[in-house]
Amino acid sequence: MAIRCATCGREVIHAAQELGYCPSCGTAVGAERAPASSAAIAPPIVDAPPFVPAVSRPIDPYAMPAALTSAPFLTPDSGESEHLAMASPPAELAPPSMPTLPGLPPPRRRGNAGLAVGIVLVLLAIASGGALYIANNRNLGPLSSITPPIAQATATSMPTATATPLPPTPTPAPTVPPAPTGFTTFTSGDGSYGMNVPTAWTHKNTNGSDAVMDSFASTATNEYVLCTESATTITPDSIATYLQNFVTGYNGGGFHITKSASSVTIGPNTWETAQGSFQSGGQGQSVVGYAINQNGHGYILIYAAPVTSFNTGNGSDFNQIVTSFTFLQ
């Protein structure tokens, strides 16, 4: 028969009545019934195993009433189907102490409240970060005025192959054509021109105030060549006048033009040329002249000879002279 505790008013089940105290508050209780004889006591269970103290193990405190969470554990009574946690009984009724395994962790509260709070905090952080990122991209956030530093890439100059310029090919200096047999190459005093002249002809140089004259004469044929270099330019078209001046200096007379002035190209040079005749010593003479400007100087080349020996054709002495005439500067 169940009774209630006189102190806490909780119902004391049969197993607690047998122990003699309230499992809730520890108040001694007694069975309000006549003492039972030994014969009335329930016979022992023959097949029951010997009594073994229960091993203490943690029980979820949230599954028990608060008044039972601090009580030690008791072994189940043979007639009960659940473990009972009871307050410490009086000293005269306390059961023998039971061994407790060392190192068992204290009971911990199990629940999902902490996990739920953590998930909420993570979601709030993600939402706040996304909103800040969008606001900054639209120049609305607190970081929109901060310009992140831009890493400046340092350009490393790669060595480039520099072509070594070749020295300019020197322009070959002009030279007088090789002198044929019986001729000698003549070069003017200032090195401005050269030509091949017969080796047997005599040479004479005359320096004037405004011109330099080099003459060549053949005593055998009375042929005569005069090359005049003027300090200034001349008028090549006036070659007929230059011929008349030459005849006057040659003590000739009766000069007249037989071929008017015209241009002629000999080798690399283009000359103005004219031809005439005159009398000297009672003998008819022929004369031809060439005029040209070069490098600020004027050049006049005159050839005169008796009519009987005058020859300007190919293979003649004068033809060799005029075709070999070369400006060296």
Secondary structure, 3 states (H helix, E strand, C coil): CCEECCCCCCEECHHHHHHCECCCCCCECCCCCCCCCCCCCCCCCCCCCCCCCCCCCCCCHHHCCHHHCCCCECCCCCCCCCCCECCCCCCCCCCCCCCCCCCCCCCCCCCCHHHHHHHHHHHHHHHHHHHHHHHHHCCCCCCCCCCCCCCCCCCCCCCCCCCCCCCCCCCCCCCCCCCCCCEEEEECCCCCEEEEEECCCEEEEEECCCEEEEEEECCCCCCEEEEEEECCCCCHHHHHHHHHHHHHHCCCEEEEEEEEEEEEEECCEEEEEEEEEEEECCEEEEEEEEEEEECCEEEEEEEEEECCCCCCCCCCHHHHHHHHCEECC
